[in-house]
Amino acid sequence: MRVSQVYRWQIPMDAGVVLRERRLKTRDGLFIRLQEGEREGWGEISPLPGFSVETLEEAKMALLAWAQAWRDGAEPPLPMQPSVAFGISCAQAELSGGLPQAADYRAAPLCSGDPDELFARLAAMPGEKVAKVKVGLWEAVRDGMVVNLLLEAIPDLQLRLDANRAWTPLKAQQFAKYVNPAYRQRIAFLEEPCKTREDSRAFSRETGIAIAWDESLREADFRFVAEPGVRAVVIKPTLTGSLQKVQQQVAAAHALAELTRQPVPTMVLRAYGVEKLEFGRTYLIPKPLDPRLLCTVAPAVAKAAVESGVAKQPIADWDAYAESLRKRYQE
């Protein structure tokens, strides 16, 4: 016997959270609970206002329709809405025993609130000190001064910055002007500083500040490729879609990271006019002209698709598959 239940929840936020020029006073979402026999699985559906393509009401309608069909014995496809697909796929994975029992839940704290308390909290962080700062909500000059102050006050601190495409190229340069060039390597990355990818790439080239892709991952023409100045990709499951799609993106990112730790071919060194490239602050992802990319990333994504069960055509010989990719590149 199958049971499906949908719950709606709301969490008040007294201080509010600013997202793309709007202040959220509450965070709203849905839970779905699936039960089949003695087994059960839970999933969360929480569209993010200003970011998700679907509203909470649209998500609720899609979720209720899917839950009814599943309860009646059907195997309906996942809804198109990313937040709904992710929540349902998580519930299905737990129901089938496909979720791990343990995980790495380390998170970078958001820098906000009382400055004295913030500095004390950051200074007392054990191990690697990594924190996050939202920029682009105020004047770019102010953001630059705040970031510079944090990096100056805590010498072993690394910052992850998030601009949500808030800046024009001029404002991005104004921000960088107030960050000491000696501190810029301790900016782990700045998520999507400008309104277009091309402007963000130019910003990184001109300032030496590494960037990360976030909103770009949901655009139709985005591809997981190594790019100069791009140090990370930010995967937001509720904006991405099903758990299986998230697993494929994670597999691509891990494949890039693993490739970076391997010796760089001579042809790549010659192409970039350098004698040596080794994993470190200046070499975190492979170079775009590295011919190994096609033969490394594509098999990793394909394996994730096969393991999650979404691949329609299984691959029996992975070595032969990788070799076919090499030949395709050489052609």
C-alpha positions in Angstrom: 0.0 0.0 0.0 1.3 3.5 -0.9 0.8 6.6 1.1 1.7 10.1 0.1 1.3 13.2 2.2 2.1 16.9 1.5 2.8 19.4 4.2 3.2 23.2 4.0 5.6 25.0 6.3 6.6 28.6 7.0 9.5 30.0 9.0 9.5 33.6 10.1 12.7 35.6 9.7 12.6 38.6 12.1 15.6 40.4 10.5 14.6 39.4 6.9 16.8 38.3 4.1 17.4 40.4 1.0 17.3 38.5 -2.3 17.5 40.4 -5.5 16.1 43.7 -4.2 13.3 42.0 -2.2 13.3 41.4 1.5 11.8 38.0 2.7 10.1 38.1 6.0 9.3 34.4 5.9 10.7 31.3 4.2 8.0 29.1 2.8 8.0 25.6 1.4 6.5 22.1 1.2 7.4 18.6 2.5 6.4 15.4 0.8 6.3 12.1 2.6 6.2 8.8 0.7 5.4 5.5 2.3 5.4 2.1 0.8 5.0 -0.8 3.3 7.4 -0.2 6.2 9.6 2.1 4.2 9.3 5.9 3.9 11.0 8.8 2.3 10.9 12.6 2.8 11.7 15.5 0.4 11.6 19.3 0.6 10.3 21.6 -2.0 11.3 25.2 -1.5 11.2 27.5 -4.6 13.5 30.5 -4.0 11.8 33.8 -4.7 13.6 35.8 -7.4 15.6 32.8 -8.5 13.3 29.8 -9.1 11.3 29.7 -12.3 8.3 28.4 -10.5 6.3 30.0 -7.7 5.3 28.1 -4.5 1.7 27.8 -5.7 2.8 26.4 -9.0 5.1 24.0 -7.2 2.3 22.9 -4.9 -0.1 22.1 -7.8 2.6 20.0 -9.6 3.5 18.2 -6.3 -0.1 17.4 -5.4 -0.8 16.0 -8.9 2.3 13.8 -8.8 1.6 12.6 -5.3 -2.0 11.6 -6.2 -0.8 9.6 -9.3 2.0 7.9 -7.3 -0.4 7.0 -4.5 -2.8 5.4 -7.1 0.0 3.0 -8.2 1.4 4.9 -11.2 5.1 5.7 -11.8 4.6 9.3 -13.0 7.6 11.2 -14.5 9.1 13.9 -12.3 7.5 17.3 -12.8 9.3 19.9 -14.9 9.6 22.4 -12.0 13.2 22.0 -10.6 12.3 22.4 -6.9 9.6 19.8 -7.2 11.7 17.4 -9.1 14.5 17.7 -6.5 12.2 17.2 -3.5 10.4 14.2 -5.0 13.6 12.5 -6.2 15.1 12.9 -2.7 12.0 11.2 -1.2 12.2 8.4 -3.7 15.9 7.9 -3.0 15.3 7.6 0.7 12.3 5.3 0.1 14.5 3.0 -1.9 17.4 3.1 0.5 19.6 5.1 -2.0 20.6 8.0 0.3 23.8 7.8 2.4 23.5 7.7 6.2 26.3 10.3 6.7 27.6 13.3 4.8 30.0 16.3 5.1 27.9 19.2 6.3 30.6 21.8 6.6 29.4 25.2 5.7 30.9 28.7 5.3 29.2 31.1 7.8 27.6 34.2 6.4 29.2 37.4 7.6 26.5 39.6 9.1 25.3 41.1 12.4 27.4 42.8 15.1 31.0 43.4 13.8 32.6 42.6 17.2 30.8 39.3 17.5 31.5 38.5 13.8 35.3 39.0 14.2 35.4 37.0 17.4 33.4 34.1 15.7 35.7 34.1 12.7 38.9 34.3 14.7 37.7 31.3 16.8 36.9 29.1 13.8 38.8 25.8 14.0 40.8 24.5 11.1 40.5 26.3 7.7 38.8 29.6 8.1 36.3 30.1 5.2 33.3 32.6 5.3 30.8 34.1 2.9 30.0 37.7 2.2 27.0 38.9 0.2 28.0 41.8 -2.0 26.1 43.9 -4.5 23.4 44.9 -2.1 25.1 48.2 -1.2 27.5 50.5 -3.0 30.4 48.6 -4.6 33.0 50.8 -2.9 31.5 49.9 0.5 31.6 46.2 -0.3 35.3 46.5 -1.3 36.2 48.2 1.9 34.3 45.6 4.0 36.0 42.7 2.2 39.4 44.3 2.6 38.9 45.0 6.3 38.0 41.3 6.9 41.0 40.0 5.0 43.3 42.5 6.7 42.0 41.7 10.2 42.1 37.9 9.9 45.3 36.9 8.0 44.3 33.2 7.5 40.7 33.9 6.4 39.4 33.0 3.0 36.2 34.6 1.7 33.6 33.4 -0.8 31.7 36.4 -2.2 28.3 36.4 -3.9 27.2 39.3 -6.1 24.2 37.6 -7.9 25.1 39.5 -11.1 24.4 42.8 -9.4 27.3 44.9 -10.9 28.0 46.6 -14.1 31.7 46.3 -15.2 32.3 49.8 -13.8 30.9 48.9 -10.4 32.8 45.6 -10.3 36.0 47.6 -10.9 35.1 50.0 -8.2 34.8 47.1 -5.8 38.2 45.6 -6.8 39.9 49.0 -6.4 39.3 48.9 -2.7 40.6 45.4 -2.2 44.4 45.3 -1.7 45.9 43.3 -4.5 47.9 41.3 -1.9 44.7 40.0 -0.4 42.9 39.1 -3.6 44.3 35.5 -3.7 42.4 34.9 -0.4 39.1 35.5 -2.2 38.3 31.9 -2.9 35.9 33.1 -5.6 33.3 35.8 -6.4 30.1 34.3 -7.7 28.8 35.9 -10.9 30.0 39.5 -10.3 28.5 41.0 -13.5 25.3 40.8 -15.4 26.8 38.7 -18.3 29.3 35.9 -18.3 31.6 37.8 -20.7 31.8 40.8 -18.4 32.5 38.5 -15.4 35.3 36.8 -17.3 36.8 40.2 -18.2 36.6 41.3 -14.5 38.6 38.2 -13.5 41.2 38.8 -16.2 41.7 42.4 -15.2 41.7 42.0 -11.4 43.1 38.5 -10.8 40.1 37.8 -8.6 38.7 34.3 -9.3 35.1 33.9 -10.1 32.5 31.1 -9.9 29.4 30.3 -11.9 26.0 30.1 -10.2 23.1 31.4 -12.2 24.8 30.4 -15.4 24.3 26.7 -14.6 20.6 27.1 -15.3 21.1 28.6 -18.7 20.5 26.5 -21.8 23.9 27.2 -23.3 26.0 26.5 -20.2 28.7 23.8 -20.4 31.0 22.3 -17.8 34.3 23.4 -19.3 37.5 24.7 -17.8 37.9 28.5 -18.1 40.7 30.9 -17.1 39.8 32.6 -13.8 36.8 30.3 -13.1 37.6 28.5 -9.8 34.2 26.9 -8.9 30.7 26.1 -9.8 27.9 26.6 -7.3 25.3 23.9 -7.5 21.9 24.8 -6.0 19.8 21.6 -6.0 16.4 23.4 -5.7 17.2 25.4 -8.8 18.8 22.5 -10.7 16.3 19.8 -10.7 16.3 16.1 -9.8 18.8 14.5 -7.5 20.1 12.5 -10.5 20.8 15.8 -12.4 22.6 17.2 -9.4 24.7 14.0 -9.2 25.8 14.4 -12.8 26.8 18.0 -12.2 28.8 17.0 -9.1 30.5 14.2 -11.0 31.6 16.7 -13.7 33.0 19.1 -11.0 34.9 16.2 -9.3 36.3 15.0 -12.6 37.7 18.5 -13.3 39.2 18.6 -9.8 40.8 15.2 -10.2 42.3 16.1 -13.6 43.9 19.2 -12.1 45.9 17.0 -9.7 47.4 15.0 -12.5 50.6 15.9 -14.5 49.9 18.4 -17.2 50.8 17.3 -20.8 53.7 19.1 -22.5 51.4 20.2 -25.3 49.2 22.1 -22.8 52.3 23.8 -21.2 53.5 24.9 -24.7 50.1 26.2 -25.6 50.1 28.5 -22.6 53.8 29.4 -22.7 54.7 28.0 -19.3 57.2 25.4 -18.0 55.1 24.0 -15.2 51.5 23.8 -13.9 50.8 22.3 -10.5 47.6 22.2 -8.4 47.4 25.3 -6.2 45.9 28.8 -5.9 46.8 29.6 -9.5 45.8 26.3 -11.0 42.6 25.0 -9.6 40.9 23.6 -12.7 42.4 22.3 -16.0 43.1 24.7 -18.8 40.5 25.0 -21.6 42.8 23.6 -24.3 43.6 20.5 -22.3 42.7 17.6 -24.6 42.0 15.3 -21.6 38.9 17.2 -20.7 36.6 15.4 -23.1 37.8 12.0 -22.1 37.5 12.7 -18.4 34.4 14.8 -17.8 32.1 13.0 -20.3 32.7 9.5 -18.8 32.2 10.8 -15.2 28.8 12.3 -16.1 27.8 9.2 -18.0 28.7 7.0 -15.0 26.6 9.1 -12.7 23.7 8.8 -15.1 24.1 5.0 -15.3 24.4 4.6 -11.5 21.4 6.8 -10.8 19.3 4.8 -13.3 18.4 7.7 -15.6 20.7 6.6 -18.5 18.6 5.0 -21.2 21.5 3.2 -22.8 24.0 1.4 -20.5 27.7 1.4 -21.2 29.4 -2.0 -20.8 33.0 -1.1 -21.7 34.1 2.2 -20.2 37.6 2.0 -21.6 36.2 1.6 -25.1 33.9 4.5 -24.5 36.8 6.7 -23.3 38.9 5.6 -26.3 36.1 6.6 -28.7 36.1 10.1 -27.2 39.8 10.3 -27.7 39.5 9.4 -31.3 36.7 11.9 -31.7 38.9 14.7 -30.3 41.9 13.7 -32.6 39.6 13.8 -35.7 
